[in-house]
Amino acid sequence: MTKITVIHEYSIRNILFLNLLILTIGCQNHSNIKVVMETELGTIIMDLYQKRAPSTVNNFLRYLDEKRFQDAHFYRAVHLNNQPANDILIEVIQGGLGIDPHSMELLPIEHETTKKTGIKHEDGTISMARLEPGTASSEFFICINDQPQLDFGGMRNPDGQGFAAFGKVTSGLNVVKKIQMMPVNGQILQKTVKIMSIKRD
């Protein structure tokens, strides 16, 4: 076998490997579910990781598909200067159907920890708000900057179970930050930000 033939075969193997790699990456991205959220302050686009957090994502999609988020809005903004009762500080905005009980709210879901899913609370991560593990239903939050204390083992919640992250903002993080900087009474927005529509792309 000549040197030229060896190089030719090596090049073909490289091309085939690269094509397979591109195809694999494309399939992984395709497995994520893209959601477009239109707010009064702009558009937020996110990927939901259904394979990694199936219960949490399926619950969120049910709210979308059954039109249960028609009254959804952002109502809470947490930044470094409005957490006097907490030693562990975080930065998030929170939304959903609101603080009061709502007729469109579904039953709570199982708690999928970050230890189970591998989805960390990084900048732009969307996750479920909760009290005790297994109480999350309609309320969600979006992280501003990395928030490792919200992961499994983090102590923002004293039970150490963390929160159930299930997706990430891919576009519109500037809108998230704009909401976070709006005037608040404590951590509650003086003027809520309406989510005009939220649907699969």
VOGU-3710 file (C-alpha; in Angstrom, 3 decimals, decimal comma):
1> mtkitvihey> 0,000/0,000/0,000  1,487/3,351/-0,998  1,825/6,342/1,278  -0,689/8,250/-0,881  -3,283/5,456/-0,453  -2,796/5,424/3,331  -3,285/9,210/3,533  -6,368/8,954/1,306  -7,956/6,266/3,512  -7,066/8,244/6,654
11> sirnilflnl> -8,742/11,343/5,194  -11,898/9,393/4,320  -12,078/8,004/7,872  -11,705/11,532/9,257  -14,459/12,867/7,007  -16,802/10,010/7,973  -16,066/10,573/11,676  -16,693/14,318/11,410  -19,966/13,749/9,564  -21,083/11,295/12,259
21> liltigcqnh> -20,101/13,756/14,994  -22,041/16,607/13,343  -25,056/14,341/12,896  -24,902/13,256/16,545  -24,681/16,843/17,811  -27,554/17,819/15,541  -29,687/14,991/16,924  -28,874/15,993/20,517  -29,894/19,597/19,860  -33,001/18,406/18,039
31> snikvvmete> -34,022/16,394/21,119  -34,317/19,636/23,090  -37,668/21,382/22,924  -37,541/25,058/21,999  -40,023/27,385/23,700  -40,694/31,028/22,845  -41,945/33,307/25,601  -43,264/36,729/24,596  -43,290/39,200/27,492  -44,203/42,862/27,714
41> lgtiimdlyq> -40,488/43,663/27,777  -39,344/41,397/24,955  -38,851/37,811/23,806  -37,198/35,029/25,802  -36,282/31,826/23,942  -35,285/28,695/25,818  -34,386/25,048/25,294  -36,063/22,461/27,527  -34,126/19,257/28,265  -36,877/16,641/28,088
51> krapstvnnf> -34,596/13,590/28,042  -32,737/14,719/31,139  -35,682/16,047/33,173  -38,750/14,308/31,707  -41,228/14,812/34,562  -40,435/18,495/34,972  -40,408/19,280/31,258  -43,596/17,320/30,588  -45,333/19,213/33,380  -44,213/22,557/31,935
61> lryldekrfq> -45,321/21,526/28,441  -48,714/20,525/29,759  -49,210/24,085/31,000  -48,323/25,313/27,505  -50,318/22,791/25,505  -53,445/23,072/27,670  -53,295/26,893/27,647  -52,903/27,010/31,410  -50,388/29,879/31,297  -52,799/32,464/29,872
71> dahfyravhl> -52,555/34,456/33,129  -48,824/33,862/33,550  -46,583/36,749/34,575  -43,305/37,553/36,307  -43,903/38,892/39,810  -40,695/38,381/41,808  -37,170/39,714/41,296  -34,343/38,647/43,593  -31,057/40,533/43,461  -28,125/40,982/45,798
81> nnqpandili> -29,686/43,917/47,664  -33,112/42,565/48,641  -32,383/39,394/50,645  -31,819/40,624/54,211  -33,121/37,380/55,746  -30,760/35,120/53,770  -27,073/34,405/54,314  -26,852/32,687/50,924  -27,647/35,197/48,191  -29,041/34,324/44,752
91> eviqgglgid> -30,183/36,221/41,640  -33,374/35,089/39,901  -36,681/36,247/38,506  -39,789/34,197/39,258  -42,973/33,758/37,276  -45,964/31,543/36,707  -49,607/31,805/37,723  -48,791/33,869/40,804  -48,550/33,636/44,560  -52,253/33,011/45,191
101> phsmellpie> -53,987/29,713/44,286  -55,121/29,571/40,656  -57,789/27,426/39,005  -55,415/26,407/36,180  -52,758/25,029/38,516  -51,993/21,311/38,192  -51,089/18,890/40,964  -47,471/18,997/42,204  -44,839/16,852/40,523  -41,936/14,692/41,663
111> hettkktgik> -38,707/16,501/42,483  -36,011/15,845/39,847  -32,797/16,950/41,512  -29,759/18,282/39,691  -27,911/15,196/40,975  -30,346/13,090/38,938  -30,548/15,260/35,808  -27,077/16,809/35,691  -28,621/20,184/34,793  -26,869/22,852/36,864
121> hedgtismar> -28,218/26,240/37,861  -26,066/28,312/35,543  -26,668/31,729/34,005  -30,010/31,543/32,165  -31,152/28,208/33,611  -34,919/27,794/34,089  -35,981/25,819/37,151  -39,023/25,072/39,312  -39,911/27,069/42,412  -40,950/24,965/45,401
131> lepgtassef> -41,309/24,762/49,169  -40,847/21,113/50,194  -39,532/18,535/47,683  -42,446/17,373/45,547  -44,470/20,599/45,835  -43,497/22,272/42,519  -46,368/22,803/40,104  -46,773/26,017/38,076  -44,138/28,439/39,371  -40,696/28,713/37,792
141> ficindqpql> -37,635/30,928/37,944  -34,750/31,932/35,692  -31,200/32,309/37,030  -29,109/35,424/36,536  -25,440/34,355/36,769  -24,408/30,906/38,036  -26,255/29,827/41,202  -24,615/26,629/42,545  -26,387/27,003/45,896  -29,613/26,063/44,068
151> dfggmrnpdg> -28,145/22,706/42,951  -28,445/19,454/44,904  -26,309/19,873/48,027  -26,602/23,664/47,912  -27,980/25,305/51,015  -30,258/28,058/49,714  -32,996/25,627/50,733  -32,043/24,053/54,091  -33,144/20,556/52,998  -30,155/20,428/50,625
161> qgfaafgkvt> -32,217/18,910/47,798  -31,846/21,951/45,565  -34,303/22,866/42,838  -35,387/21,101/39,648  -33,614/22,738/36,706  -35,034/21,718/33,336  -33,865/24,103/30,600  -31,897/27,182/29,668  -32,439/30,552/28,017  -30,743/30,650/24,616
171> sglnvvkkiq> -31,848/34,169/23,655  -33,313/37,081/25,586  -31,231/37,023/28,755  -31,176/40,824/28,456  -34,966/40,738/28,962  -34,501/38,572/32,063  -32,028/41,088/33,490  -34,344/43,976/32,634  -37,123/42,343/34,654  -34,740/41,735/37,555
181> mmpvngqilq> -33,892/45,434/37,734  -37,497/46,678/37,868  -38,711/48,426/41,065  -39,723/46,053/43,866  -41,397/46,049/47,244  -39,098/43,648/49,025  -38,793/41,000/46,305  -42,218/41,527/44,712  -42,332/43,599/41,533  -44,263/46,828/41,915
191> ktvkimsikr> -45,621/46,164/38,420  -45,850/42,586/37,215  -44,575/41,709/33,737  -47,220/39,910/31,701  -46,260/36,851/29,675  -48,374/37,512/26,591  -47,712/34,106/25,049  -45,584/31,059/25,696  -45,505/28,194/23,218  -43,369/25,597/21,506
201> d> -41,385/26,931/18,562
//
